[in-house]
Amino acid sequence: MTYKLDGLDDALLGFSWVGPEELVAVYSYEKCIEIFMTRDGMTYGDAIEYMDFNVVTNRDRKSMPLMVHTSRYVFGDEDAE
């Protein structure tokens, strides 16, 4: 069974196989943050805290979605083109 995150369809990038029989949803971390800010009125800091505590660390079930950082600036490479 593949779990999708409610209300975050716009952040869904696709699906990926993790192992031979486990298909998982893959989401953009940054797009999820953007959704929390625009839809729920959260500040950037609150959205990150919510995402990290309630979504990213909630990996208690098999087939939980993966989060992918889609920004080049995540690793401090501001000069990347």
PyMOL commands that set and color helices and strands:
alter all, ss='L'
color gray80, all
select helices_A, chain A and resi 9-11+29-40+44-56+72-75
alter helices_A, ss='H'
color red, helices_A
select strands_A, chain A and resi 12-17+23-28+66-68
alter strands_A, ss='S'
color yellow, strands_A
deselect
rebuild
show_as cartoon
